[in-house]
Amino acid sequence: MKYYSLKTKSTPQKKCTFFTVADGLVSENVRVLAFSADGCLYAGTENGLVRFNGKSFEAVEGVSAEVGAIFGAPDNSMYVGAKNTVYRIENNTVVSKQELDADVVEITSDDTGKIWLATVKTCFYLENGKFERMQRCLSRTRCSAPRGSNKIKPKTAVAIPIKIQMSFPMEIRKNFRLPVFSGKT
């Protein structure tokens, strides 16, 4: 019987740090994580939003509900979906908020830079600082998207409802008709 040995390089151990409420987290149940354009880490928990300052977490005042989605925009602002409200955060301060008709499950952007938001009911797009409901899209159906991931990267405005629609049960998909756009979403 032959034995073989494999020579390996030694690798340094990576340091792993665990954070708790003692470090400023408002809850130890972190739901989503996202980085801002300038590299700051934001964590959405079941009790609100926090920002990591390099040593500990600081609560973002004004966001105290369960956070389901965070998106870091190129202009260094953050869009945060907490329950049925979307917040715009700049410099760790809430600068605007908008209530929607259902809980936010995803916020992302397409290749053109347009920001999209999905709730458990329908899709919205950001227009002039306000999220507008997409007409004739997913009305009265359950919409789902992967929580806290930026994996939805649509190529066109129509791609958002198509990708979200693919997670529906087959009986909803076979009756689903794509919205028709005439140049404007």
C-alpha positions in Angstrom: 0.0 0.0 0.0 1.3 3.4 -1.0 0.9 6.5 1.1 1.1 10.0 -0.2 1.8 13.2 1.7 0.8 16.7 0.7 3.0 19.5 1.6 1.1 22.6 2.5 1.9 26.2 3.3 1.1 27.4 6.7 -1.5 30.1 6.6 -2.1 32.7 9.3 -5.2 32.4 11.4 -7.9 34.9 10.6 -9.3 36.9 13.5 -13.0 36.6 14.1 -14.7 39.2 16.3 -18.3 38.7 17.6 -20.3 41.8 18.3 -23.2 42.0 20.8 -25.5 44.6 22.3 -22.6 45.6 24.5 -20.8 46.8 21.3 -23.8 49.0 20.3 -26.0 46.6 18.4 -29.7 47.3 19.1 -30.3 43.5 18.7 -28.1 40.5 18.2 -30.4 39.3 15.5 -28.9 40.9 12.4 -31.1 40.5 9.3 -29.1 42.3 6.6 -25.7 43.9 6.0 -24.7 46.5 3.4 -21.8 48.9 2.8 -22.2 52.5 1.9 -20.3 53.9 -1.1 -17.6 55.3 1.3 -17.2 51.8 2.9 -19.2 52.2 6.1 -21.0 49.0 7.3 -24.7 49.2 8.1 -26.5 46.4 9.9 -30.3 45.9 9.9 -31.6 44.1 12.9 -35.0 43.1 14.3 -34.9 46.3 16.4 -33.6 48.9 13.9 -30.5 50.1 12.0 -26.9 50.5 13.2 -23.7 51.8 11.6 -20.3 50.4 12.4 -17.8 53.2 13.2 -14.7 50.9 13.2 -14.9 49.9 16.8 -18.5 49.7 17.8 -22.0 50.1 16.4 -24.0 53.4 16.6 -27.8 53.3 16.3 -29.3 55.3 13.5 -32.0 57.5 15.1 -35.4 57.2 13.6 -35.2 53.6 12.3 -36.4 51.3 15.1 -38.5 48.7 13.3 -37.3 45.4 11.9 -35.0 46.1 8.9 -35.6 43.8 5.9 -33.5 45.5 3.2 -30.6 47.9 2.9 -29.1 49.4 -0.3 -26.0 51.6 -0.6 -26.5 54.2 -3.4 -23.6 55.5 -5.4 -24.2 59.0 -3.9 -23.3 57.6 -0.5 -26.9 57.6 0.8 -28.5 54.5 2.1 -32.0 53.3 1.4 -33.4 51.2 4.2 -36.6 49.2 4.2 -38.0 48.7 7.7 -41.4 47.0 7.8 -43.6 49.0 5.4 -41.4 52.2 5.4 -38.4 53.1 3.3 -35.9 55.5 4.7 -33.2 57.5 3.0 -30.1 57.9 5.3 -27.4 60.5 4.7 -24.5 61.0 7.2 -26.1 58.6 9.6 -29.3 60.8 9.7 -32.8 60.0 8.3 -33.4 62.7 5.7 -36.7 61.3 4.3 -39.1 58.4 4.7 -42.0 57.0 2.8 -44.7 54.6 3.9 -45.7 51.9 1.5 -48.6 49.5 1.5 -46.6 46.4 2.4 -43.3 45.2 4.0 -40.1 45.9 2.0 -38.2 42.8 1.0 -35.5 44.1 -1.4 -33.9 47.3 -2.7 -31.5 47.3 -5.6 -30.5 49.2 -8.8 -30.4 48.2 -12.4 -27.6 48.8 -14.9 -28.9 52.3 -15.7 -28.6 53.3 -12.0 -32.4 53.4 -11.4 -33.2 52.3 -7.9 -35.9 49.6 -7.5 -37.8 48.4 -4.4 -39.8 45.2 -4.0 -42.5 44.7 -1.3 -44.4 41.6 -0.6 -47.1 42.9 -2.9 -45.5 44.8 -5.8 -42.5 46.8 -7.3 -41.6 50.4 -7.0 -39.0 52.6 -8.7 -37.4 55.8 -7.5 -38.5 58.9 -9.4 -37.6 62.4 -8.2 -36.9 61.3 -4.7 -40.1 59.2 -4.2 -40.8 55.6 -4.8 -43.5 55.2 -7.5 -45.6 52.0 -7.9 -45.0 50.2 -11.1 -48.3 50.2 -13.0 -49.8 46.9 -14.1 -47.1 44.9 -12.2 -47.8 42.1 -9.8 -51.0 43.6 -8.5 -52.8 41.5 -5.9 -50.1 38.8 -5.9 -47.4 37.9 -3.4 -44.0 39.1 -4.4 -40.8 37.8 -2.9 -37.1 38.5 -3.4 -34.0 37.2 -1.7 -33.7 39.2 1.6 -30.6 41.4 1.9 -28.9 40.3 -1.2 -27.9 42.4 -4.2 -28.1 39.5 -6.5 -31.0 41.0 -8.5 -29.1 43.0 -11.1 -31.6 43.6 -13.9 -30.5 44.6 -17.4 -33.6 46.6 -18.2 -36.6 48.0 -16.4 -38.7 45.0 -17.3 -36.2 42.6 -15.8 -37.2 43.4 -12.2 -40.7 42.0 -12.4 -39.6 39.1 -14.5 -36.9 38.0 -11.9 -39.2 38.5 -8.9 -42.1 36.8 -10.7 -40.0 33.6 -11.2 -40.2 32.9 -7.5 -44.0 32.7 -7.6 -45.8 29.4 -7.4 -46.5 27.9 -10.8 -50.3 28.6 -10.7 -49.5 32.3 -10.4 -46.8 32.3 -13.0 -49.0 30.6 -15.7 -51.5 33.4 -15.4 -49.0 36.2 -15.1 -48.8 38.7 -18.1 -45.8 41.0 -18.4 -46.5 44.7 -18.3 -46.1 46.5 -21.5 -44.2 49.8 -21.4 -44.2 52.6 -24.0 -40.8 54.1 -23.2 -41.6 55.2 -19.7 -41.8 53.0 -16.6 
